[in-house]
Amino acid sequence: MEFLKNLKLNKWYVIVLYLGVGALIASLSFEIEFIEKKYLFGLGIALIMIGLGFIGSEKTHNEIAFGGILSWPIHKHNFFTVTSILIGIILLGLFGFKIIADLL
């Protein structure tokens, strides 16, 4: 379990990115009988797009204060990060619905 400490799973969008990569790899390498591979592949792409959109928008804000410099992370979105997140959300809804409808 030592390798999990190096993944830096401290933010939700990093976890979403890793879940997307896992879904993508699972769709390409395993034969899953109850889920169609193309829907799992689309779900993985959607999660990766959402995760990368939020990772790309993360910036650090610095401010000079008494006795030093304060810095904290902020999200500053641009056209590409918003587009990536919106397309990812649409794909997530579409392929999530397809997977659930296929299971029923």
C-alpha positions in Angstrom: 0.0 0.0 0.0 3.0 2.2 -0.1 2.4 3.2 -3.8 -1.0 4.8 -2.8 0.8 7.5 -0.8 2.6 8.6 -3.9 -0.6 9.1 -5.9 -1.6 12.3 -4.0 -5.3 11.5 -3.7 -6.0 14.7 -1.8 -8.4 16.3 -4.2 -11.7 15.0 -5.6 -10.8 15.8 -9.3 -7.6 13.8 -9.1 -9.6 10.8 -7.8 -12.0 11.3 -10.7 -9.1 11.4 -13.1 -7.7 8.1 -11.7 -11.2 6.5 -11.9 -11.4 7.5 -15.5 -8.0 6.0 -16.3 -9.1 2.8 -14.5 -12.3 2.7 -16.5 -10.5 3.3 -19.7 -7.9 0.5 -19.0 -10.7 -1.9 -17.9 -12.6 -1.3 -21.1 -9.6 -2.0 -23.2 -8.1 -5.0 -21.3 -10.9 -7.0 -19.6 -13.9 -8.8 -20.9 -16.8 -7.6 -18.7 -20.0 -9.5 -19.5 -22.6 -7.2 -17.9 -21.3 -3.8 -19.2 -20.7 -3.0 -22.8 -17.1 -2.0 -23.4 -17.9 1.0 -25.5 -20.0 2.5 -22.7 -17.3 2.0 -20.1 -14.8 3.5 -22.6 -17.0 6.6 -23.0 -17.4 6.8 -19.2 -13.6 6.7 -18.8 -13.1 9.5 -21.4 -15.7 11.6 -19.6 -14.1 11.2 -16.2 -10.7 12.0 -17.7 -12.0 15.2 -19.3 -13.6 16.4 -16.1 -10.4 15.6 -14.1 -8.1 17.3 -16.6 -10.3 20.3 -16.8 -10.1 20.9 -13.1 -6.4 20.1 -12.8 -5.8 22.6 -15.7 -7.7 25.3 -13.9 -5.8 25.1 -10.6 -3.5 28.0 -9.9 -1.7 29.3 -6.8 -2.6 32.7 -5.5 0.2 34.5 -3.7 -0.1 37.5 -1.4 2.4 39.4 0.6 1.5 39.6 4.3 3.2 40.7 7.4 6.1 38.4 8.0 6.0 36.5 4.7 4.1 35.4 1.7 0.7 33.7 1.9 -0.3 31.3 -0.9 -3.3 29.1 -1.5 -4.8 27.2 -4.4 -7.6 28.7 -6.5 -9.4 27.7 -9.6 -9.2 30.1 -12.6 -11.0 28.6 -15.5 -10.4 29.5 -19.2 -12.2 28.5 -22.4 -10.5 25.2 -22.7 -11.0 24.0 -19.1 -14.7 25.0 -19.1 -15.2 23.3 -22.5 -13.5 20.1 -21.2 -15.6 20.1 -18.1 -18.8 20.7 -19.9 -18.2 18.0 -22.6 -17.1 15.6 -19.8 -20.3 16.2 -17.9 -22.4 15.7 -21.0 -20.6 12.5 -21.8 -20.8 11.3 -18.2 -24.6 11.7 -18.2 -24.9 10.0 -21.6 -22.7 7.0 -20.9 -23.9 6.7 -17.3 -27.5 6.6 -18.5 -26.5 4.0 -21.2 -24.8 1.8 -18.6 -27.7 2.0 -16.2 -30.2 1.4 -18.9 -28.2 -1.6 -20.2 -28.0 -3.1 -16.7 -31.8 -2.9 -16.3 
